[in-house]
Structure formats: C-alpha cells, structure tokens
Amino acid sequence: MSARRTGSRPRRARRGTALITVLLLAVVGSAIALVGAMMAATGTLVQNASDRSALLDDTALSGLEEARNRLNAGTDTVPLTGFRTLEDEVVVPSTPGAVVRRSTWVGRVGTPDSLTGTGEFGVQAEIVSRATDARGGVAIRRLEVIQQSFARFASFSNLGRSTNGSALWWALGAQAMGPVHSNDTIRICCPTPMNVFHEEVSTSRVVIGTASAEFRKGPPRLGVLPVPMPGAADFAGLRTLAMQAGTLFTPAWVTGDSALATMRIDFVPVDVNGDGDTTDPDEGYFRVYRLRVGGGPWGAGYAVARTPPPPAGTLDSLYNSPNCGVLVTPAGQPPRVAQTLRDLPAGTGTYAQQMAQKRAAFDHANAFCFLGGDERLSKDGRFAPSDSAGDWLPRTRGTVPAAVAARPDGGHLWPLSRALNPDFRGVIFADGRVAVSGVVRGRVTVVGSGNIIVAHELMQATNPGVTTGFCTAEDDVIGVVSAGYNIYANNTLTTPQQRRTDDGSAWRTPRKDFDPSPRRPDLTVHASLLALQSNVAEGASPPAGLPVAQWVLAGTLRIIGGASENRLGQTGSMSGSALHGWKDDMSFNRCALPFPPPFFPTTGRWVRSQYYEVNPVGFSAAAWFANR
C-alpha cells in the first residue's frame, strides 16, 4: 500500500491587492485634499463676503455721520416737508479694487411745525444712508437725530457783561447742579462761601477765578465752539400755534418800569377725581387775570402786588397796599383778608396814633400779601370774576370735566390737556408784558413778546427735584421764553417789607416776610427759562444811597430747570458781608433733556439719538420718507 501525506495546503499570493489599497488611499487622500481645498475656498469666500459686508456697513455708517456734520456746519438743512438728497450714488473711496456707491437722504420726523425753529417734543429728523457694490451687496443704515434744546443747560450765557458793560460774577456761594456754558469769559468771585459746579462747565473763552469754585465733574473746558442764541424771528411760529389754540393773550399796555405787568397767568391744578393728588392728565389748568386800563383805583401794580407809593401824609408805603392784610378764617368759610392795609382807616393825632390800626395789621402774625385777583382778597374769600381793578378772562376754547365746571372759577379755567383742548400744542403766548405763577400739571411753554415776570412761585405738580424712575413725555415740564427779559419780581410777596418806627422817625429792622408760602425765604421756580436779553432779579442792586445795613436779602432763588440768556443777568449784590437780592441755587431738570418744554428754542446742533438697520428689499427713499 502506498502511504498518504497529511497537513495544510500552501496558499498562493493574491495579485493586485496592493494596487487597490494604494488606489483607495489615493482616492481618500484626494478627497481629503479636495475637501480641504473646498473648505479653504469657502472660508475665503465667507471672509470676502464678510469683508464686503463690513465695508458696506462702514460706508453707510460714515454717510450718516458725514451728513450730521454737514447739518451742524450749516452746509445742508432739513426741509420742512418731504426729504432732501444729500448724496446720490456717489463713489466712495474704499479698499483697492472695490467700487462702493453711497446715497444719503435726510427728512423730518413729526409734523412740519416740528422743524419751524422748535418742536413740541424737540426738533427731530432722521438720516438714511445706503451703500452698494458692483456685486449687488447692499447696506442701509438709519440715524435718528435731535437738536439740542437750550433746556439742556442749567446756565447758558452769550455775554458775561451787563448792558452797562460791567462784568458779572458767579458769587454768594452759587450752586449750579446742571451743565453750564458761556460763549464769553466765566468769572467766579470769592471762595467764601464756595461756589460749586456739580456738572460740566464749558466756555468759548476762559474762566477767571477757578480757585473760588469747586468743579465736581472736572476742570472747565475752554475754547469750545460758541452756541448761537435764537432770534425774535423764531417766535413767529409760536404765536401762530397759540392763536390756533385760543391761548394768545394781549395785556393792557402801561408805561413805567419794565416789571410792571398788567396781566398775570395763574396755573391751577385741580383734583378732578378726588384721589388726593393733582397728577392725573386732566388735572392741569390755568386762568388769566387782566387789569383794565390804568388799573382802576389801585394802580397798575395791583396785578403783581407791587409795593405802592405811600398815602398822603404817611411815610410807610405798604400801608397803602390793596394786596396785603391780616388773613382770617371765619367758621365754615374760606380764609380771606377782612380789610387790606389800604382800607384800614387812619386815626388822628400824632403819627403813631394815625397809623395805629395799620401798624397793628402790619405786625400781625397772620399778615400776608397776595397777587391781584386772588380769592383771599375778595369780600367772602371766594372767586370773583371781576374786582375794582380787573377781570378774570372767561374760557373761550376747550372743555372741562363736570367737577371743574362746578367750581366758582370753572368758566375761567383753561385746560392744559390736549384731550380737553385738541388744538392746544403746549404754547401760551402773551403780546406784551405778563406775569406767571402757580402750579403746573402738564407740559407748557409761556412765551412773551415783552418781558415775563415771575411774580411768585412757579412749580410743577410733580417736583422735578424728587422725581424718580424713567422720564416720559407725560411728565410735567415748564418753559418760560421771553423776547426781552425774564424778571424775578420785587414785590410784597417775594421781598421782605419794612415799616417805620411808631413815631415814624426811623426804619425798623429786621424786615418782615408777607409771603404766604411755607417755603420762604426761598423763591421756588421749576422752569427752563430763556431770555433774548437776560434772566434778572428786579431790584438786584440796592437803590443809590441805601445804607449797607438796610440792604435786603430776599432769600434763595431755587431754580430746578435752567436759565439761558443773551447777557448774564444779575440776581444779587454784595458789599463785604452784606447781601442784597437773591442767592442762587440752580438745579437741573434732567427730564427736560429727552422731553424739553413744548417748542422750546434749540441750539441748532444735531446730536445722535438711535441707530437702526433698514431692510434693503424693495427700499425706496421716496416711499420711506412718505411714511414717516
């Protein structure tokens, strides 16, 4: 038998495997390389696209700023209606090889009269800029701009000298709580008491006396561009607005000193819904008292409670006042002046005997003075539509709620609410000298073609000094704008009064306050004031020959708002330690920045508000501004 062999059969090598492997590796490598190349190319494209987008965006944004600069330089203006093309497909120099074109437009925001010098909520406009490239890329950006209001200043002056050329100084420990600017040299006197500037200070020239002041927001900025004052022509549109709303008034004209007003505007808040406050939208009103020609038997000074000349045979002026007397409150009746100092009879005999009743009334703890037409001067302490000197004007426009109509003065109260008087745009205009006082609930600007006299306190229903939270367009705000002077009155309320000794041989000291306000010796003014001449105190300088011991310190003038003027006005004088007139304490109403008083004059300088991006699909400048 033959033997068999056992074991595994040898395998033969497979041909072509290495080649396939190499090919697979090559394919994979190529794919990886292709993907890498594609990713690199995509990254390059994305980067290029991003660069193009950034270029277009920057070009559009720069167009907005260039347009704003042109408006501020006066080379272009915002039209009263429609829009204006500032650039039309202009080629903008950019990166090499890129051709970018830009178009820029500017148009109004709001009603046409919002650009006639001022606006109800400031002067607003918008600039739109579009940038395009040859590849069809588009970027459209929009900038809202607003003109700075003079309400942004706690103090603004064009000139730092009075009309007689004398330099005026910050002194008497003045406090400025808001921004201060002057187109002239700022002069500061006397480190005792120290003058304090709590916000930024700027001047187009220099500051003298920096050692006499504390600058809490850093040193003053010197040599800045001047800010132009508005002109009387800017008031024409405001007069028209008031006429359309029935709030254009014409005071009787009398010759005499510049603070002698024959009309006064009294702001009156009314608690319509009985909730214990006067902050609701329909609770702001005003009424207007106008003297008849000559002021009747009491003279032209009655409306603003001026100190009258002394009666014949006497030495004391206040004894002849129809505005002052002892306030009494009979049971179940409103308070009233039973007899004014003028009405009290004189006795016989010596001067002391003749003046006994008047002197006793002068010295009485409840002796006060009131502006002409005040209820407390009437026979029963109630509102009287007329008295011997003048009349309260009946309301001719707008409506009032039933609770207001039922008041004795209901037919003489004019609403500040747009809901109650739709034609009212916030402007009250007086063609002549007018006095203002009272408490304002609402938004109002009082404009005068002559001087405006602050006859007594002028306050917001909501104190701007204690307001917290966000500012809104419904906040109370007061503007006082005069084509002449805004004058803080020197009357029997605001200035302490003096009488002779019992025998009339000399003046008694100290003087006595007759102001019924619990805030005395302060005079509180919540307003942004602007005067084409000056904001000044009547009687800021003592009369010639008055001994220093007889100088009158009226108190502290506390303004929460601001004071802008052509020439820096004087509110007080000093001689050594003697002070005459008012000390200044100027705070700032920050809510007047975003929401200035209605149609308050502006500096003409456009500032940025907000930026936006505009969808380029179907964009048309004409359609865009037609819908604004």
C-alpha positions in Angstrom: 0.0 0.0 0.0 1.2 3.4 -0.7 1.3 5.9 2.2 -0.8 9.2 2.3 0.6 12.6 3.3 -1.4 14.8 5.6 -1.2 18.7 6.5 -2.4 22.2 5.2 -2.3 23.1 1.6 0.1 26.0 0.9 -1.8 29.3 -0.2 -0.9 31.2 -3.3 -0.4 35.1 -3.0 -3.4 37.3 -4.3 -2.3 39.5 -7.1 -3.5 43.3 -7.3 -4.3 43.8 -3.6 -1.5 46.4 -3.0 -2.6 48.3 -6.1 -6.2 48.5 -4.9 -5.0 49.7 -1.5 -2.8 52.3 -3.0 -5.7 53.4 -5.2 -8.1 53.6 -2.2 -5.5 55.6 -0.3 -5.0 57.9 -3.2 -8.8 58.4 -3.6 -9.2 59.1 0.1 -6.2 61.5 0.1 -7.6 63.2 -2.9 -11.0 63.5 -1.3 -9.4 64.9 1.9 -7.4 67.3 -0.2 -10.5 68.3 -2.2 -12.5 68.9 1.0 -9.7 70.9 2.4 -9.5 72.9 -0.7 -13.2 73.4 -0.8 -13.2 74.4 2.9 -10.4 76.8 2.3 -12.2 78.2 -0.7 -15.4 78.5 1.2 -13.6 80.2 4.1 -12.1 82.6 1.6 -15.5 83.3 0.1 -17.0 83.7 3.5 -14.2 86.0 4.6 -14.5 88.0 1.4 -18.3 88.3 1.8 -17.8 89.3 5.5 -15.2 91.9 4.4 -17.6 93.2 1.7 -20.5 93.4 4.2 -18.3 95.2 6.8 -17.1 97.6 4.1 -20.7 98.4 3.0 -21.8 98.7 6.6 -18.9 101.1 7.5 -19.6 103.1 4.3 -23.3 103.5 5.3 -22.5 104.5 8.9 -19.9 107.0 7.8 -22.5 108.5 5.5 -24.8 109.1 8.5 -22.0 110.9 10.4 -20.9 113.0 7.4 -24.5 114.1 6.9 -24.9 115.1 10.5 -21.7 117.1 10.3 -23.0 118.9 7.2 -26.2 119.7 9.1 -24.2 121.1 12.0 -22.0 123.1 9.7 -25.0 124.6 8.0 -24.0 123.4 4.5 -27.2 121.4 4.4 -30.6 121.7 6.1 -33.6 119.5 6.9 -36.6 120.5 4.7 -39.8 121.4 6.4 -41.6 118.8 4.3 -40.5 115.6 2.5 -36.8 114.8 2.3 -33.6 116.1 0.8 -31.0 114.0 -1.1 -27.5 114.8 0.2 -25.6 112.2 -1.8 -26.8 110.4 -5.0 -24.8 107.3 -5.9 -21.5 108.9 -5.1 -18.4 106.7 -5.4 -16.8 106.4 -2.0 -13.1 105.8 -1.8 -12.5 102.4 -0.3 -10.2 99.4 -0.5 -8.4 98.9 -3.8 -10.4 97.1 -6.4 -13.8 97.7 -4.7 -16.3 100.2 -6.1 -18.8 101.3 -3.5 -21.5 103.9 -4.1 -23.5 105.8 -1.5 -26.7 107.7 -1.4 -27.8 109.7 1.7 -31.1 111.4 2.5 -32.4 113.5 5.4 -36.0 114.1 6.3 -38.2 115.3 9.1 -39.8 113.3 11.9 -43.1 114.6 13.2 -45.3 117.4 11.9 -44.0 120.2 9.7 -44.0 122.7 12.5 -41.6 120.5 14.4 -38.9 122.0 12.3 -40.0 125.6 12.4 -37.4 126.5 14.9 -38.6 124.2 17.7 -40.8 121.2 18.2 -43.4 120.1 20.7 -41.1 117.3 21.8 -37.9 118.9 20.4 -36.7 119.1 16.8 -36.2 115.6 15.4 -35.1 114.3 12.0 -33.6 111.1 10.5 -30.8 110.4 8.1 -30.8 107.3 5.9 -27.6 106.2 4.1 -27.4 103.3 1.5 -24.1 101.7 0.3 -24.0 99.3 -2.7 -21.2 97.5 -4.5 -20.8 96.0 -8.0 -21.8 92.5 -6.8 -25.2 93.6 -5.6 -24.3 94.0 -1.9 -26.4 96.5 -0.1 -26.3 98.0 3.4 -28.8 100.6 4.6 -28.5 102.3 8.0 -30.7 105.0 9.6 -29.8 107.5 12.3 -32.4 109.4 14.4 -31.1 112.9 15.3 -32.4 115.6 17.6 -31.5 119.2 18.0 -30.1 120.1 21.4 -32.6 122.2 23.4 -31.5 125.2 25.5 -33.3 123.2 28.2 -30.1 121.1 28.5 -28.3 123.9 30.3 -28.6 124.8 34.0 -27.0 128.1 32.9 -26.2 129.5 29.5 -25.0 133.0 28.6 -23.9 134.5 25.3 -22.2 137.5 27.1 -20.8 137.8 30.6 -21.4 141.5 31.0 -24.4 143.6 31.8 -25.9 146.2 29.4 -23.7 148.9 31.0 -20.6 146.9 30.3 -19.8 145.8 33.8 -18.6 142.2 34.3 -20.9 139.9 36.2 -19.6 137.2 38.5 -20.7 133.9 40.0 -20.7 134.6 43.7 -22.5 134.3 47.0 -21.9 130.5 47.2 -23.8 129.9 43.9 -24.7 126.2 43.2 -25.1 125.0 39.6 -26.4 121.5 39.6 -26.5 121.1 35.8 -24.3 121.9 32.7 -23.0 125.5 32.5 -21.8 127.1 29.2 -20.9 130.6 28.2 -19.8 132.0 24.9 -17.9 134.6 26.9 -15.5 134.5 29.8 -16.8 132.9 33.0 -15.9 135.0 36.1 -16.1 133.5 39.6 -15.7 135.5 42.8 -14.9 134.8 46.4 -14.3 131.4 47.9 -16.4 132.2 51.0 -18.9 130.9 50.6 -17.5 128.5 47.9 -19.3 128.4 44.5 -19.9 124.8 43.4 -20.4 123.5 39.9 -21.8 120.0 40.1 -21.8 119.2 36.3 -19.6 120.1 33.4 -18.6 123.7 32.7 -17.6 124.9 29.3 -16.7 128.3 27.7 -15.7 129.6 24.3 -13.1 131.7 26.1 -11.6 131.3 29.6 -12.6 131.0 33.3 -11.4 133.6 35.8 -11.3 132.8 39.5 -11.2 129.0 39.4 -9.8 129.0 42.9 -13.2 130.4 44.1 -15.1 127.3 42.9 -15.3 123.6 43.2 -15.7 121.8 39.8 -17.1 118.3 40.7 -17.0 117.0 37.1 -13.5 118.0 36.3 -11.9 121.3 35.2 -13.8 123.6 32.8 -13.5 123.0 29.0 -12.0 126.1 27.4 -12.2 127.5 23.9 -15.1 125.3 22.7 -17.3 126.4 19.7 -19.8 129.1 20.5 -23.5 128.2 20.7 -25.7 130.7 18.8 -28.7 132.3 20.5 -32.1 132.2 18.9 -33.6 135.3 17.5 -37.0 137.1 17.8 -38.0 135.7 14.4 -38.1 132.2 15.9 -41.1 133.3 17.9 -43.5 133.9 15.0 -44.4 130.3 14.7 -45.1 130.1 18.4 -47.5 133.0 18.3 -49.4 131.2 15.5 -49.6 128.0 17.5 -51.1 129.8 20.4 -53.6 131.7 18.3 -54.8 128.4 16.8 -55.4 127.1 20.3 -57.0 130.2 21.7 -54.1 130.8 24.1 -52.9 134.1 22.6 -53.5 137.0 25.0 -52.9 140.7 24.9 -52.1 142.5 28.1 -53.1 146.2 28.5 -50.0 148.4 27.9 -48.9 150.9 30.5 -45.8 153.0 30.6 -43.5 152.6 33.6 -40.8 150.2 34.7 -40.1 147.0 32.9 -41.5 144.7 35.5 -44.9 146.4 35.7 -47.3 143.7 34.2 -51.0 144.3 33.8 -51.8 140.6 33.1 -50.9 137.5 35.1 -51.3 133.8 34.3 -52.1 131.7 37.3 -51.6 127.9 36.9 -54.1 125.9 39.0 -54.1 122.1 39.5 -57.5 120.6 40.2 -58.1 117.2 41.9 -60.8 116.2 39.4 -61.3 112.6 40.6 -60.9 113.3 44.3 -58.0 110.9 44.8 -56.0 113.4 46.9 -53.5 114.4 44.2 -53.3 116.5 41.1 -51.1 114.4 38.9 -53.7 112.9 36.5 -53.6 114.0 32.8 -56.8 116.1 33.1 -56.0 118.0 36.3 -53.9 120.9 34.9 -55.5 124.3 34.2 -54.6 128.0 34.1 -56.6 131.2 34.4 -55.8 134.7 33.2 -56.3 137.9 35.2 -56.1 141.2 33.2 -56.2 144.7 34.6 -58.4 147.3 33.0 -56.6 150.3 31.5 -55.0 152.1 34.3 -55.7 149.5 36.9 -58.7 151.2 38.4 -58.4 152.8 41.8 -55.4 150.6 42.8 -53.0 151.4 40.0 -51.1 149.2 37.5 -49.0 147.5 40.2 -52.0 145.6 41.7 -51.8 142.6 39.4 -48.3 141.8 40.6 -48.6 143.1 44.1 -46.1 145.9 43.8 -45.3 148.0 46.9 -47.4 151.1 46.3 -46.4 154.7 46.9 -47.2 155.9 50.5 -50.6 157.5 51.1 -50.6 161.2 51.6 -49.4 162.2 55.0 -47.7 158.9 55.7 -44.2 157.5 55.4 -44.9 153.8 55.0 -45.6 152.5 51.5 -47.1 149.2 52.5 -49.8 150.9 54.5 -51.3 151.8 51.1 -51.3 148.3 49.7 -54.6 146.7 48.4 -52.8 143.3 48.2 -51.9 142.9 51.9 -53.7 142.4 55.2 -54.5 140.1 58.1 -55.8 136.7 56.9 -58.8 135.5 58.9 -60.8 132.3 58.6 -64.4 132.6 59.9 -66.1 129.4 60.9 -67.3 127.4 57.9 -65.9 130.0 55.5 -62.8 130.2 53.3 -59.9 132.3 54.5 -59.9 136.0 53.4 -58.4 139.4 54.1 -61.0 141.2 56.1 -59.6 144.6 55.4 -56.5 145.4 53.3 -53.9 147.8 54.7 -55.1 150.3 52.2 -58.7 150.0 53.6 -57.8 150.3 57.2 -58.7 153.9 58.4 -56.1 156.3 59.7 -56.7 157.9 63.1 -56.0 161.4 64.3 -53.3 162.9 66.4 -49.6 162.0 66.3 -48.2 159.8 63.5 -48.2 156.9 65.9 -51.9 157.5 66.6 -52.8 158.0 63.0 -51.1 154.7 61.9 -52.1 152.6 64.9 -54.5 150.2 63.1 -52.3 149.9 60.0 -49.2 149.3 62.2 -51.0 146.6 64.2 -52.0 144.9 61.0 -48.5 145.1 59.6 -47.1 143.5 62.8 -49.8 140.8 63.0 -48.6 137.2 62.7 -51.2 136.4 60.0 -50.5 139.4 57.8 -49.9 138.3 54.2 -49.9 139.7 50.7 -51.5 138.2 47.6 -51.4 138.8 43.8 -54.2 140.8 42.3 -57.5 139.0 41.8 -56.7 136.3 44.4 -59.8 134.8 46.1 -58.4 135.8 49.5 -58.7 139.5 48.6 -62.4 139.2 47.8 -65.1 140.1 50.4 -66.1 136.5 51.2 -62.9 134.6 50.3 -64.4 133.1 47.1 -63.6 133.5 43.5 -64.9 136.8 41.9 -64.9 137.1 38.1 -64.2 140.8 38.5 -63.0 143.3 41.0 -62.5 147.0 41.1 -59.2 146.7 39.1 -59.6 144.0 36.5 -61.2 140.7 35.3 -60.6 137.0 35.0 -60.9 136.2 31.3 -63.6 133.6 30.6 -62.5 130.4 28.8 -63.1 130.6 25.0 -61.7 127.2 23.9 -61.7 123.7 25.2 -63.9 121.8 27.6 -63.6 120.9 31.3 -64.9 117.9 33.3 -68.1 118.4 35.3 -66.2 118.7 38.6 -64.2 121.6 37.2 -67.2 123.3 35.6 -68.9 123.2 39.0 -66.2 125.3 40.7 -66.8 129.1 41.1 -63.9 129.7 38.7 -64.9 126.8 36.4 -65.8 129.1 33.5 -62.4 130.8 33.7 -60.2 127.7 33.8 -58.4 126.8 30.6 -57.3 123.1 30.3 -53.6 122.2 29.6 -54.7 118.7 28.5 -54.7 118.0 24.7 -57.6 115.7 25.3 -59.7 118.7 26.6 -58.4 121.2 24.1 -57.2 119.2 21.0 -55.8 122.4 19.4 -53.5 123.2 22.3 -49.9 122.4 21.5 -48.4 123.5 24.8 -47.8 127.2 24.0 -49.3 130.2 25.8 -48.3 133.5 24.1 -48.6 137.0 25.5 -48.3 140.0 23.2 -46.8 142.3 25.9 -45.6 142.1 29.5 -47.1 139.2 31.5 -46.6 137.7 35.0 -46.6 134.0 35.7 -47.1 131.9 38.9 -48.8 128.8 40.3 -48.6 125.1 40.0 -48.4 123.4 36.5 -49.8 119.9 35.8 -48.9 119.3 32.2 -46.5 120.4 29.5 -46.4 124.2 28.8 -44.2 126.9 27.5 -45.2 130.5 28.2 -43.8 132.9 25.5 -43.8 136.7 25.7 -43.1 139.3 23.1 -42.2 141.5 26.0 -40.9 140.8 29.5 -42.1 137.9 31.6 -42.3 138.5 35.3 -42.1 135.5 37.7 -44.4 137.1 40.2 -44.4 134.3 42.8 -43.6 130.6 42.9 -43.8 128.7 39.7 -43.8 125.0 40.3 -44.6 121.6 38.7 -47.3 119.5 40.3 -44.7 116.7 40.4 -41.5 118.2 41.9 -38.6 117.6 39.4 -36.2 117.6 42.2 -37.6 114.4 43.7 -38.9 112.6 40.6 -37.6 109.0 40.4 -37.7 106.4 37.6 -37.8 107.0 33.8 -38.7 110.3 32.2 -41.7 110.2 29.9 -43.5 112.5 27.5 -46.3 112.9 30.0 -44.1 114.4 32.8 -44.8 118.0 33.9 -42.4 120.5 32.4 -42.4 124.3 32.2 -40.7 126.6 29.8 -40.6 130.4 30.0 -39.3 132.2 26.9 -39.1 136.0 26.6 -38.1 138.2 23.7 -37.0 140.6 26.3 -36.2 139.8 30.0 -37.4 137.2 32.4 -37.7 139.1 35.7 -37.9 137.7 39.2 -40.3 140.1 40.8 -39.5 142.5 43.7 -43.0 142.7 45.1 -44.7 142.5 48.5 -44.7 138.6 48.4 -41.1 137.9 47.3 -39.3 140.7 49.2 -39.4 141.3 52.9 -41.1 144.6 53.8 -40.2 147.3 56.2 -42.1 149.9 58.2 -41.1 153.0 60.2 -40.9 153.0 64.0 -44.0 154.0 65.8 -43.3 157.7 65.6 -42.1 157.5 62.0 -38.6 158.7 62.9 -36.6 155.7 61.6 -36.8 152.4 59.8 -37.4 149.2 61.9 -35.3 146.1 61.4 -35.5 143.2 60.7 -37.8 143.3 57.8 -40.9 141.1 57.7 -42.0 138.4 55.2 -45.5 138.7 53.9 -45.3 135.7 51.5 -47.9 133.1 52.4 -45.7 130.3 51.0 -44.3 127.8 53.6 -41.1 127.7 51.5 -40.0 131.2 52.4 -37.4 132.6 52.4 -36.9 130.7 49.2 -38.4 131.5 45.8 -39.0 128.2 44.0 -39.1 128.1 40.2 -39.4 124.8 38.4 -38.8 126.0 34.8 -36.4 126.2 31.9 -36.1 130.0 31.3 -34.7 131.6 28.2 -34.5 135.3 27.6 -33.2 137.1 24.5 -31.9 139.7 26.9 -31.4 138.4 30.5 -32.9 136.5 33.3 -32.6 139.0 36.1 -34.0 139.9 39.5 -35.9 143.2 39.9 -34.0 145.2 42.4 -30.9 143.1 42.3 -28.8 146.2 43.1 -29.7 148.4 46.1 -31.1 151.9 45.5 -28.5 154.6 45.4 -27.7 155.9 48.9 -29.2 153.0 50.7 -27.0 152.2 53.8 -25.5 148.8 53.8 -27.4 148.0 57.0 -30.6 148.4 55.0 -29.7 146.1 52.2 -32.4 143.5 51.6 -31.6 139.8 51.4 -34.7 138.4 49.7 -33.7 134.8 50.2 -32.5 131.9 48.0 -33.7 131.7 44.4 -34.1 127.9 43.9 -34.4 127.1 40.2 -34.9 123.5 39.1 -34.6 123.7 35.3 -32.2 126.2 33.8 -31.6 129.8 32.8 -30.4 130.7 29.3 -29.8 134.3 28.3 -28.0 136.6 26.0 -26.4 138.7 28.7 -25.7 137.1 32.1 -28.4 138.6 34.4 -27.8 139.8 37.9 -29.8 138.4 40.8 -27.9 139.9 43.8 -25.2 142.3 45.1 -22.7 142.1 47.9 -20.7 144.6 49.9 -18.4 142.9 52.4 -20.7 140.5 54.3 -23.9 142.4 53.3 -26.0 140.7 50.7 -28.8 142.3 48.7 -31.2 140.5 46.4 -31.1 136.7 45.8 -28.6 134.0 46.4 -28.7 131.4 43.5 -29.2 127.7 43.8 -29.6 126.3 40.3 -30.6 122.6 40.0 -31.3 120.8 36.8 -34.4 119.0 35.5 -32.9 116.0 33.7 -36.2 115.0 32.3 -36.0 118.2 30.2 -33.2 116.6 28.2 -35.2 113.9 26.4 -38.5 115.8 26.8 -37.9 119.6 26.8 -40.8 122.1 27.2 -43.0 122.3 24.1 -41.4 124.2 21.2 -38.5 125.3 23.4 -35.8 127.0 21.4 -32.9 124.8 20.3 -29.1 125.4 19.8 -29.4 124.2 16.2 -26.8 121.5 16.9 -27.9 117.9 15.9 -26.9 115.1 18.2 -27.3 111.3 17.8 -30.3 109.6 19.2 -30.5 106.0 17.9 -29.1 103.8 15.1 -31.2 101.3 13.1 -30.6 98.8 10.3 -33.1 99.1 7.3 -34.2 96.1 5.2 -32.9 96.7 1.7 -35.6 94.6 0.0 -37.8 97.0 -2.0 -36.4 100.1 -0.4 -37.3 103.5 -1.9 -36.3 106.8 -0.3 -39.5 108.4 -1.5 -41.7 105.7 -0.1 -39.7 105.6 3.2 -40.0 109.3 4.0 -43.6 109.5 2.8 -44.5 107.2 5.7 -42.6 109.0 8.4 
